[in-house]
Amino acid sequence: MATIFSTLDRISQQLFNRTYGWTGVEIGCHTINLAQVRWTNERWQLAAVWSVEHPKTNSNEPSSSSDEDAFGWLTADEIFENGLASTLQSLENLNSLFHGRYCAATLTDGMIDYRELDLPLGELSESKAMARSEIALETECDLEDLLLDCWELPQCNPRATTTCFGAVSIKKSAALTIARDLLRAGFECQTLDAVPCGMARATSMVVDDETISTLAIDLGYHQATITLVKAGQPLFSRAVRSLGLIPLLERISDSFEISKSDAQTLLFQANSDRTVKGETMDGFTSQLQRELGTYLQAISNEVNRTVQYTSRSHRSATPSQLLLMGTGVQIPCLDQALAERVGLECKTWAIELSENLFGNQPIATYAIAAGLSALAWENV
């Protein structure tokens, strides 16, 4: 896992005249987000973005008029079987929206595994072998069908007797399927990465000070991923399924007797210049306020738990700020509400837009894909 780009990397970039990164592809069970960044005038720009939803395929959901526009969902098995290929094939000339054919991809909802492992200090090859054996045993995966990479994490506990490693793994058969499907869509996949690593790279794009520790929060449909980031590296990460948007949308859907799609529209369209505390949104009843308030308090509780844990286990990396990314950032006043509840500065991920992008797009939705795009400079 590379840290923030060094001066040497910048010089190499100029020598190779690299302006655009790879296309970053974040593959979820509901949506595929694509983004490409460029480095120009000593700053990052978001150059191109695109999102596509999977078609609805879940035959177990009851069919009714209110569900006709409900979200499409694919299970992990469906994505690896043919779901990703079918979604990508429905888009003609998708790769023409981006510069170049190279891409870096990730899969959300735990489809690419990331974990921290405490291992005895030794040669990196030995550490990788130990990590491979441990993960294969836990996941009941054959060693021959496991792709893995691991790296030593900064020592955050000076009294530790072991070394902490970050590890990314996926079944080889699954990785080959993803690479094949992307190739058919016109993209040559150079790297498969895990969500916390993409979050860390996205964080390093907006946090220049390597001494600052940030708690990055990706609010996705099925889960929220909370990752402690310092100097461009994920030091600790946890996935909290109860904080995914789906449970919130389902509660709003049931409460107002509307589809989940309409529930998302209702949730995201509320006037963003109002606080979520003490007011109704655009004339809606306090019903929506209660649901949203409960959700925000649940996020705050998990953030506080994470801060307390990392303050003990990662004493040199106690987080001083929150950074929000993912689909959930479209919830009105989310950053303000969390800052008030947890007592930390809270920002929403954003970089400059190129001249061909509109400023009203939910930019933070593409944070992870943008972080993957920036991998191009790490591999110069």
DADA-V691035 format. One record per pair of residues at least 24 apart in sequence whose C-alpha atoms are under 10 Angstrom apart, sorted by sequence separation. I is the first residue (numbers start at 1). J is the second residue. D is the distance in whole Angstrom. If there is no record, write none. Layout:
I|J|D  I|J|D
This chain:
25|49|10  27|51|10  29|53|9  30|54|6  31|55|10  127|151|9  146|170|6  147|171|6  148|172|9  168|192|9  169|193|9  170|194|9  207|231|9  208|232|9  219|243|7  220|244|6  221|245|5  222|246|6  223|247|10  320|344|6  321|345|5  322|346|5  323|347|5  324|348|5  325|349|6  20|45|9  21|46|10  23|48|9  24|49|9  25|50|10  26|51|9  27|52|10  28|53|9  29|54|8  30|55|9  54|79|10  125|150|10  127|152|9  145|170|8  146|171|5  147|172|5  168|193|7  169|194|8  204|229|8  207|232|9  219|244|6  220|245|6  221|246|5  222|247|8  267|292|9  319|344|9  320|345|7  321|346|6  322|347|6  323|348|6  324|349|6  325|350|9  13|39|9  20|46|10  21|47|9  23|49|9  25|51|10  28|54|9  30|56|9  57|83|9  124|150|8  145|171|5  146|172|5  147|173|9  168|194|6  199|225|9  203|229|7  204|230|8  218|244|10  219|245|7  220|246|9  221|247|9  320|346|9  321|347|8  322|348|8  323|349|6  324|350|10  20|47|8  124|151|8  144|171|9  145|172|5  146|173|8  147|174|10  167|194|9  168|195|10  199|226|9  200|227|8  203|230|9  204|231|7  205|232|8  221|248|9  322|349|10  323|350|10  55|83|9  79|107|10  124|152|8  143|171|9  144|172|8  145|173|7  146|174|10  147|175|8  168|196|10  199|227|8  200|228|8  201|229|9  203|231|9  204|232|5  221|249|9  10|39|10  54|83|8  141|170|10  142|171|9  143|172|10  145|174|9  146|175|10  168|197|9  196|225|7  199|228|10  200|229|6  203|232|7  204|233|8  54|84|8  141|171|8  142|172|10  145|175|10  195|225|8  196|226|8  197|227|9  199|229|8  200|230|8  201|231|9  202|232|8  203|233|9  55|86|9  76|107|9  80|111|10  121|152|9  166|197|10  196|227|6  200|231|9  201|232|6  203|234|10  256|287|9  330|361|10  10|42|9  54|86|9  55|87|7  76|108|10  79|111|10  135|167|9  195|227|9  196|228|9  197|229|9  200|232|5  201|233|7  255|287|8  256|288|9  330|362|7  54|87|6  76|109|8  117|150|9  119|152|10  135|168|10  136|169|10  196|229|9  199|232|9  200|233|6  201|234|9  255|288|8  329|362|8  330|363|10  53|87|8  54|88|9  75|109|10  76|110|9  77|111|10  114|148|10  116|150|9  118|152|10  131|165|9  135|169|8  198|232|10  199|233|9  200|234|6  328|362|10  329|363|9  330|364|9  52|87|8  53|88|10  55|90|10  76|111|7  113|148|9  114|149|10  115|150|9  116|151|10  117|152|10  118|153|10  131|166|9  132|167|9  136|171|10  197|232|9  198|233|10  199|234|8  200|235|9  252|287|9  296|331|10  303|338|9  307|342|10  327|362|8  329|364|7  330|365|8  52|88|9  54|90|10  114|150|10  116|152|10  117|153|10  127|163|10  131|167|7  132|168|10  197|233|7  198|234|9  252|288|7  255|291|9  326|362|9  327|363|9  328|364|9  329|365|7  116|153|9  128|165|9  131|168|10  132|169|8  196|233|9  197|234|6  251|288|9  300|337|9  304|341|9  325|362|10  326|363|9  327|364|7  328|365|8  52|90|10  127|165|8  131|169|10  196|234|6  197|235|10  296|334|8  300|338|6  303|341|10  304|342|7  325|363|9  326|364|6  327|365|5  52|91|9  128|167|9  196|235|9  252|291|7  292|331|9  299|338|8  300|339|9  303|342|7  304|343|9  325|364|5  326|365|4  327|366|9  31|71|9  121|161|9  122|162|10  196|236|9  197|237|10  251|291|7  252|292|9  292|332|10  297|337|9  300|340|10  301|341|9  302|342|10  324|364|7  325|365|6  326|366|7  327|367|10  30|71|7  31|72|9  120|161|8  121|162|6  122|163|9  124|165|10  196|237|7  251|292|10  296|337|7  297|338|8  300|341|6  301|342|8  323|364|10  324|365|9  325|366|8  326|367|7  30|72|6  31|73|9  118|160|9  119|161|9  120|162|5  121|163|6  195|237|10  196|238|9  249|291|9  292|334|10  296|338|7  299|341|10  300|342|6  325|367|6  326|368|8  29|72|8  30|73|5  31|74|9  118|161|9  119|162|6  120|163|6  121|164|9  196|239|10  248|291|7  249|292|10  299|342|10  300|343|10  324|367|9  325|368|8  29|73|6  30|74|7  50|94|9  118|162|6  119|163|5  120|164|9  121|165|10  149|193|10  248|292|8  293|337|9  297|341|8  28|73|9  29|74|5  30|75|9  117|162|9  118|163|5  119|164|6  120|165|10  296|341|9  297|342|10  28|74|9  29|75|6  117|163|8  118|164|4  119|165|7  248|294|9  28|75|9  29|76|7  50|97|8  117|164|5  118|165|6  248|295|7  28|76|9  49|97|8  50|98|10  116|164|6  117|165|5  118|166|9  247|295|9  29|78|9  48|97|7  49|98|8  116|165|6  117|166|6  29|79|7  47|97|10  48|98|7  115|165|8  116|166|5  117|167|7  245|295|9  28|79|9  47|98|8  48|99|9  115|166|6  116|167|6  244|295|10  281|332|9  27|79|9  32|84|9  47|99|9  114|166|7  115|167|5  116|168|9  243|295|7  114|167|6  115|168|7  242|295|9  243|296|9  29|83|9  113|167|8  114|168|5  115|169|9  29|84|9  32|87|9  113|168|6  114|169|7  243|298|7  244|299|10  276|331|10  28|84|10  31|87|10  32|88|9  112|168|7  113|169|5  114|170|9  242|298|9  243|299|7  276|332|7  277|333|10  27|84|8  112|169|6  113|170|6  242|299|9  275|332|8  276|333|7  111|169|9  112|170|5  113|171|10  272|330|9  274|332|8  275|333|6  276|334|8  111|170|7  112|171|9  240|299|9  243|302|9  268|327|10  272|331|8  273|332|8  274|333|7  275|334|9  34|94|10  110|170|10  111|171|9  268|328|9  270|330|10  271|331|10  272|332|5  273|333|7  276|336|9  277|337|8  36|97|10  37|98|10  267|328|10  268|329|9  269|330|8  270|331|8  271|332|7  272|333|6  275|336|8  276|337|7  35|97|10  36|98|7  37|99|10  112|174|9  240|302|8  268|330|6  269|331|8  270|332|6  271|333|9  272|334|9  275|337|7  34|97|10  35|98|8  36|99|8  111|174|9  112|175|9  267|330|8  268|331|5  269|332|8  270|333|10  34|98|9  264|328|10  267|331|7  268|332|7  266|331|10  267|332|8  264|330|10  36|103|9  166|233|9  264|331|9  35|103|10  166|234|8  238|306|9  34|103|10  166|235|8  237|306|9  34|104|10  165|235|9  166|236|9  236|306|9  34|105|9  107|178|9  164|235|9  166|237|10  23|95|9  33|105|10  106|178|10  105|178|9  226|299|10  23|97|10  105|179|9  236|310|8  23|98|7  32|107|9  104|179|10  224|299|9  235|310|9  22|98|9  23|99|8  32|108|10  103|179|10  154|230|9  226|302|9  21|98|10  22|99|8  23|100|8  31|108|10  105|182|9  154|231|10  226|303|8  236|313|10  20|98|9  21|99|8  22|100|7  23|101|8  24|102|9  25|103|7  26|104|9  27|105|7  28|106|9  29|107|9  30|108|10  228|306|9  236|314|9  20|99|7  21|100|9  22|101|8  23|102|6  24|103|6  25|104|6  26|105|6  27|106|6  28|107|6  29|108|7  103|182|9  114|193|9  115|194|10  154|233|9  156|235|9  227|306|9  228|307|9  235|314|8  19|99|10  20|100|8  22|102|5  23|103|4  24|104|5  25|105|5  26|106|5  27|107|5  28|108|5  29|109|8  103|183|10  112|192|8  113|193|9  114|194|6  153|233|8  154|234|10  155|235|9  219|299|10  226|306|8  21|102|9  22|103|5  23|104|6  24|105|6  25|106|6  26|107|6  27|108|6  28|109|7  102|183|10  112|193|7  113|194|6  114|195|8  115|196|9  153|234|8  154|235|8  21|103|9  22|104|7  23|105|8  24|106|8  25|107|9  26|108|7  27|109|9  28|110|10  29|111|10  101|183|9  112|194|5  113|195|9  114|196|7  153|235|7  217|299|10  228|310|8  235|317|9  245|327|8  21|104|10  22|105|10  28|111|9  103|186|10  104|187|9  111|194|9  112|195|8  113|196|10  114|197|8  153|236|10  244|327|10  245|328|7  27|111|10  101|185|10  102|186|9  103|187|6  104|188|8  105|189|7  110|194|8  111|195|9  244|328|9  101|186|6  102|187|6  103|188|6  104|189|6  105|190|8  106|191|8  107|192|8  110|195|8  243|328|10  100|186|10  101|187|5  102|188|5  103|189|5  104|190|6  105|191|6  106|192|6  107|193|8  108|194|8  109|195|9  217|303|9  228|314|9  230|316|10  231|317|10  95|182|10  100|187|8  101|188|6  102|189|6  103|190|6  104|191|5  105|192|5  106|193|5  107|194|7  108|195|6  230|317|7  100|188|9  101|189|8  102|190|6  103|191|7  104|192|6  105|193|6  106|194|6  107|195|7  108|196|10  215|303|8  229|317|8  230|318|9  98|187|10  101|190|10  102|191|9  103|192|9  104|193|8  105|194|9  106|195|6  228|317|8  229|318|10  230|319|9  95|185|7  96|186|9  105|195|9  106|196|10  228|318|9  229|319|8  94|185|7  95|186|6  106|197|9  215|306|9  228|319|7  85|177|9  89|181|9  93|185|8  94|186|8  95|187|7  106|198|8  215|307|8  80|173|9  81|174|9  84|177|9  85|178|8  88|181|8  89|182|10  92|185|8  93|186|8  94|187|9  105|198|9  80|174|6  84|178|8  87|181|10  88|182|8  91|185|8  104|198|10  228|322|9  229|323|10  79|174|9  80|175|9  82|177|9  85|180|9  86|181|9  89|184|8  90|185|10  215|310|10  227|322|10  80|176|10  81|177|8  82|178|10  85|181|5  88|184|8  89|185|7  226|322|10  227|323|10  77|174|10  80|177|6  81|178|10  84|181|7  85|182|8  88|185|6  226|323|10  76|174|10  79|177|9  80|178|7  83|181|10  84|182|8  85|183|10  87|185|10  88|186|10  226|324|10  79|178|9  82|181|9  85|184|8  85|185|8  225|325|10  80|181|9  224|325|10  225|326|10  215|317|10  224|326|9  213|316|9  214|317|8  215|318|9  216|319|10  212|316|10  213|317|5  214|318|8  215|319|6  224|328|9  211|316|9  212|317|8  213|318|6  214|319|5  215|320|8  216|321|9  217|322|7  218|323|9  219|324|8  220|325|9  221|326|9  211|317|8  212|318|9  213|319|5  214|320|6  215|321|6  216|322|6  217|323|6  218|324|6  219|325|6  220|326|6  221|327|7  212|319|7  213|320|6  214|321|5  215|322|5  216|323|5  217|324|5  218|325|5  219|326|5  220|327|6  221|328|8  212|320|7  213|321|7  214|322|6  215|323|6  216|324|6  217|325|6  218|326|5  219|327|6  220|328|6  212|321|8  213|322|9  214|323|7  215|324|9  216|325|8  217|326|8  218|327|8  219|328|5  220|329|9  218|328|8  219|329|7  109|220|9  217|328|10  218|329|9  219|330|10  108|220|9  109|221|9  110|222|10  217|329|10  108|221|10  109|222|7  110|223|9  108|222|9  109|223|7  108|223|9  109|224|9  110|225|10  109|225|9  207|323|10  108|225|10  206|323|10  116|234|9  115|234|10  116|235|8  114|234|10  115|235|10  116|236|7  203|323|8  115|236|8  116|237|8  202|323|10  203|324|10  114|236|10  115|237|7  203|325|10  114|237|8  115|238|9  202|325|9  114|238|9  199|323|10  199|324|10  199|325|8  199|326|10  110|239|8  215|344|10  109|239|8  216|346|10  214|345|10  215|346|9  216|347|10  217|348|10  109|241|9  214|346|10  216|348|10  217|349|10  216|349|9  207|349|10  206|349|7  205|349|9  206|350|7  205|350|9  206|351|7  220|365|9  203|349|8  205|351|8  218|364|9  219|365|9  202|349|8  203|350|10  218|365|9  1|149|9  202|350|9  1|150|8  2|151|9  202|351|10  218|367|9  1|151|7  218|368|9  1|152|9  27|178|10  1|153|9  160|313|10  156|310|10  157|312|9  156|312|10  157|313|6  158|314|9  25|182|9  156|313|7  157|314|6  158|315|9  156|314|5  157|315|7  158|316|9  155|314|8  156|315|6  157|316|8  45|205|10  154|314|10  155|315|10  156|316|6  157|317|10  44|205|7  155|316|9  156|317|7  25|187|10  43|205|9  44|206|9  154|316|10  155|317|10  156|318|10  202|364|10  205|367|9  43|206|10  154|317|10  23|187|8  25|189|9  202|366|9  203|367|8  1|166|8  22|187|10  23|188|10  24|189|10  202|367|6  203|368|9  205|370|9  1|167|10  22|188|10  23|189|9  201|367|9  202|368|6  205|371|8  22|189|9  24|191|10  25|192|10  26|193|10  200|367|10  201|368|8  202|369|8  204|371|8  22|190|9  26|194|10  199|367|7  200|368|9  201|369|10  202|370|6  203|371|8  26|195|8  198|367|8  199|368|5  201|370|8  202|371|4  205|374|9  198|368|5  199|369|9  201|371|5  202|372|8  197|368|9  198|369|7  199|370|9  200|371|8  201|372|7  202|373|9  26|198|9  196|368|9  198|370|8  199|371|7  200|372|10  201|373|9  202|374|8  195|368|7  198|371|5  199|372|9  201|374|8  24|198|9  194|368|10  195|369|10  197|371|8  198|372|6  201|375|8  197|372|9  198|373|9  195|371|10  198|374|9  195|372|10  198|375|9  194|372|10  193|372|8  192|372|9  191|372|9  191|375|8  190|375|9  191|376|10  190|376|9  66|253|10  70|258|10  71|259|9  31|220|10  70|259|6  71|260|7  72|261|10  190|379|10  30|220|10  31|221|9  69|259|7  70|260|6  71|261|6  30|221|8  66|257|8  67|258|8  68|259|8  69|260|8  70|261|5  71|262|10  1|193|10  28|220|9  29|221|9  30|222|9  66|258|6  67|259|5  69|261|6  70|262|8  28|221|9  29|222|8  65|258|10  66|259|5  67|260|8  68|261|9  69|262|8  70|263|10  71|264|10  28|222|9  65|259|9  66|260|9  67|261|8  2|197|10  64|259|10  66|261|9  67|262|10  1|197|7  4|200|10  66|262|9  3|200|9  4|201|8  2|200|10  3|201|8  1|200|9  2|201|9  4|203|10  5|204|9  1|201|9  4|204|6  5|205|10  3|204|8  4|205|8  4|207|9  4|208|8  4|209|9  4|210|8  3|210|9  4|230|10  5|231|10  3|230|9  4|231|6  5|232|9  3|231|6  4|232|5  2|231|9  3|232|5  4|233|9  2|232|7  3|233|6  1|232|8  2|233|7  3|234|10  1|233|7  1|234|8  106|368|9  105|368|10  106|369|8  105|369|8  104|369|8  103|369|10  104|370|10  106|372|8  104|371|9  105|372|7  104|372|6  105|373|9  103|372|8  104|373|7  103|373|7  104|374|9  102|373|9  104|375|7  103|375|9  104|376|8  103|376|9  102|376|9  31|327|10  46|350|9  45|350|10  46|351|7  47|352|9  48|353|9  44|350|10  45|351|6  46|352|6  47|353|7  48|354|8  44|351|6  45|352|5  46|353|5  47|354|5  43|351|9  44|352|7  45|353|5  46|354|6  47|355|8  48|356|8  49|357|8  43|352|8  44|353|9  45|354|6  46|355|9  47|356|8  48|357|7  44|354|9  45|355|9  46|356|10  47|357|7  46|357|8  49|361|10  37|351|9  40|354|10  49|363|9  51|365|9  37|352|10  38|353|10  51|366|9  37|353|9  38|354|9  49|365|10  50|366|9  37|354|9  46|363|9  49|366|7  48|366|10  46|366|9  49|369|9  46|367|10  49|370|9  48|370|10  47|370|10  46|370|7  45|370|10  44|370|10  46|373|10  35|363|10  35|365|10  36|366|9  44|374|9  34|365|10  35|366|6  33|365|8  34|366|7  35|367|8  37|369|9  38|370|10  33|366|6  34|367|10  35|368|9  36|369|8  37|370|6  33|367|10  34|368|9  35|369|5  36|370|6  37|371|8  33|368|9  34|369|6  35|370|5  36|371|9  37|372|9  38|373|9  39|374|9  33|369|7  34|370|8  35|371|9  36|372|9  37|373|6  38|374|8  32|369|10  33|370|10  35|372|8  36|373|5  37|374|7  34|372|10  35|373|7  36|374|8  39|377|10  34|373|9  37|376|10  26|366|8  25|366|9  26|367|10  24|366|9  26|368|7  27|369|9  24|367|10  25|368|8  26|369|5  24|368|8  25|369|5  26|370|9  24|369|4  25|370|9  23|369|8  24|370|6  25|371|10  26|372|8  22|369|10  23|370|8  24|371|7  25|372|7  22|370|9  23|371|10  24|372|5  25|373|8  21|370|9  22|371|10  23|372|7  24|373|4  21|371|10  22|372|8  23|373|5  24|374|8  21|372|9  22|373|5  23|374|9  24|375|9  21|373|5  22|374|7  23|375|9  24|376|10  20|373|8  21|374|5  22|375|7  23|376|9  20|374|9  21|375|7  22|376|6  21|376|5  22|377|9  20|376|8  21|377|7  19|376|10  20|377|9  18|376|9  19|377|9  18|377|8  18|380|9  13|376|10  13|377|7  16|380|8  12|377|9  13|378|10  15|380|10  13|379|10  10|377|8  13|380|7  9|377|7  12|380|7  5|374|10  9|378|8  9|379|9  10|380|10  9|380|8  5|377|8  6|378|10  2|375|9  5|378|7  4|378|9  3|378|9  2|378|7  1|378|9  2|379|10
